[in-house]
C-alpha cells in the first residue's frame, strides 16, 4: 500500500514539472514583447584577397578626407523620399544615392545595386570600414537588390546610410534583425585610391578636402613648393575664407 501511494506521488510530481515548463515558455515573464532570434544563416564573407596599400600620413589624411566627404554627401540627402530611379533631393532610390554620393568624390559607380556589387573587392565583416558598400537581398531571392554606405564602425555595430523604399534616405544598423538577416556582402571600391590619390610623379594634380579650422597657409605648408597665392589662383578663390567640405585642387610645384 505504501509503495502504491509513493508511486502516485511521483507521477503527480513529474506531470506538474512538465506542465509548468510548457506554460513558462509560452508566456513572456514581462509586459515587453518577446524577442525572437532568427536561425537564418548569414552568407559567408570572403576575406580580403589583397593586402591594403600603404600610404604616407599625408596620403592617408587625404584619403580619409575624401571618404568623409562622400559620406557627408550621402548624409546630406537624409530625409529625402524614396523614388525608384531617382537621383535628386526630390526622390532617389538606394543605388541612386550611392551614385550621387560617390560622384561627388569623382568616382563613377554603375547605376544599379547589382552592378555596383561587382565593383571593387569583397572584404570580411571584421575588416569593414567607413566608405564600404553593404549589399542586401531583400526580396528573398538570390539577387542583390539593395545597397547602403557604411558611415560608422565600432566593435559592436556597423551603421549605414541608404534609401529605404518605406522611409527614404535614413541611417540603419547592421545589428537590426531585418538587415542582419538579408545582409549579403561588403565591398570596397578599390579605385577610390587611384581616383582620389593619383600618383604624384605622373599626375601632380592633387586634391584636399577642407576641414574645420583649416587655413590656406596651413594647407600650403602640407605640400612642398605650394604657396597660398598658388592655391588661390589655381582654385580661382576670391577670398581666403574656407568652408569645411570644400575641395581644393593642389597645383604642381
N, C-alpha and C positions, 0 to 999 in steps of 0.2 A: 504493500500500500504506500509506504514511504517513497519507494522508487517511482511509483506512478505519479505521485504529487510532484516530486523533483523534476521528472520528465516534462510534465505540463508547464512547470515554472520556466524551464529553459526554453521551451518552444515559444512561450509568450515573450520572453526577453529578446530572442533573435528577431522575431517578427516586428517588434517595436523599433529596433535599431534600423532595420531596413526601411520602414515607413518614414521614420524621422529623417533619414538621409535624403530620401526622394523629395520630401516637402521642402527641405532646406535648399536643394539645388534648383527647385522650380521658382522660388520666390526670392528676390534680392533682399538683403538684410537692411537696406536703407531705402529712402524715397527716391534716390537718384536712379536713372535708367541704367540697366545692366550694360556692361561693355562686352561686346563680342569680338573675339580675335579671329580674323580670317586665317584659314590654313593654306590659302593660295600661295604658292612659292613665287618669290620674286626672281625674274630671269637672271641667269649668271652674268656677271660683268667681267669683261676681258681686261686684263691688266695692260698698262702702257706697254706698247711694243718697242718704243724707242725712248732712251733717256732724254730728259728735257735739256734744251740748250742752255749753256751757261752764259750769263750776261754780266757786264760790269755794273757797278752800282748806279751809274747814270742811265744805262740802258734799262735796268730793272725798274728804276723810277719812272722812266718814260713809258715802258710797257704797262705798268700798273696804272699810271695816269690815264692812258688811253682806254684800258679796260674799264676803269671807273667812269670815264666819260661815256662809254657805250651803255653802261648800267644806268647812269643818270638820265640818259636819253630815254631809255625804256621806262624808267620810273616817272618821267615827265608825262607819260600817257596814262598814268594811273587814273582810274575812273572813267576812261573812255569806253563807250558801249561796244559790245561785240557786233561786228558786221562781217559776214562772210565775204572774203575778197577785199576787205577794206584795208587801207594803209595810211589813214589820217586820223586826226582827233575827232572827226565826225563818225568814226567807227572803224574797227580793224579786227582781223582775226589773229590767231596765235602766230602763224608764220609771217604775217604782215608786220606784226610788232617786232619780230626778230630782224626782218628785212630792213626796216627803217632804223632800228637801233644800231645795227652793225654798219649800215650805210653811213651813219654819222661819223664812224671811225674809218671811213674809206675802205670798207670791206663789203664786197658784194656777195650776198648769200642767194641761193636759189629761192624760188617763190613759195614752194610748198614744204610742209614739215617733213614729209617722207624724203624729199630731195635734200633738205638740209641735214637729215640724219646720215647722209652719205659723205658729208664734209668732214674734214679733219681726221682725228684719230679717236678711237674709243678708249676711255680711261675707266679705272676702277672707282667704285663709290668711295673708297678710302682715300683716293687721290683727288677728289673733286675740288675745284677751285672757283672763285668768283669769275664770272665770264664764260663758264662752261655752259653747254646746252643740255637740258634734260629732255628726254623723249618718252612719250607715253603711248599706250594702246588703249584708248578709252572706249572703243566700240565692241570690245570682246573678241575681236579678230586677231589676226597675226600681223596686220599692217600698222605701222606708226601713223598716228593722225593728230598728235598734239605735241607742242614744244614749249619750253619755258627757259628763261635765262637765270642762272644762279646769281643771286645778289649778296648772299652772305653764307658763311660756313662756320660752324663750331663743332665741337666733339660730339654733340648730340643731335644736331639738326642742320638741314640744308633748306634755305628759303629761296624761292624763285619767283620772278615776275612773269606773268603770262596773261593771255586774253582768254578768259573763260566764256563759253557760249552762254552761260546763265548770268554772269555778273560782270562781264567785261574785263578790262585790264585791272589786275589785282595781284597781291602777293600771297602765296600759299607756302605750306611747309611739306617737305617730303615725308615728315612723320605722320601726317594726316592719313587716316586709314585708306581713304579712297585713292589718293595719289600714290601711296605706297604700293597698293595692290595693282595699279595699272602701269606702274613705272616699268620702263623697258631698258633704257641705256643712257649713258652720259658720253658726250663727245666734246672734244676741244678743237676749236678751229685753228689748225696748225699754221695757216697762212697769216694769222694775226701777227706773228712775229716778223714775217718778211714784209708785210704791208706797213705795219706801224714802226718797225725797226729796220729800215733799209740799210744795206751795207754802206758804211760811211766812205769806204775807199772808192766804190763805184758810183755811189749816189749820195753826195754830201748833203743833200737837202733832207733835213730832219724836222720833226715837229715836236712841240711841247704843249701840254695842257696846263693852263694857268691854275694854280691852287690858291686857296685863301692865304693872304699875306705875302704873295709873290710881288716882286718889283722887277722892272725891266733890267735894272742894274744887277740884281741877284741872278736873274736868268742868264744874262750875258756872260757872267763870270763862270757859268757852268760849261761854256763852250769856248775853246781856245780860238782866238782871233776874231771873236764876235763882239761887237760893241753895241751900246744902246742905240746909237744913231743907225747902225745897220739893221737892227731889229725893227726899228720904227719904219725905216724906209722900205725894207723888204716886205713888211706886213701892211704897209700903207696906213700906219697909225697916225692919227692927228693929235692924239693925246697919250701921255704916259700912264694914264689910269687904266688898270687892268681889271677884268671881271673874271672870277673863278669859272672854269669851264671853257674859257676862250682858248682856241687853238692857234699857236704861233708857229710859223714856219721858220726854222733856223737856217739862216743863209750860210753858204760856204765861206771859208776863210777869205 
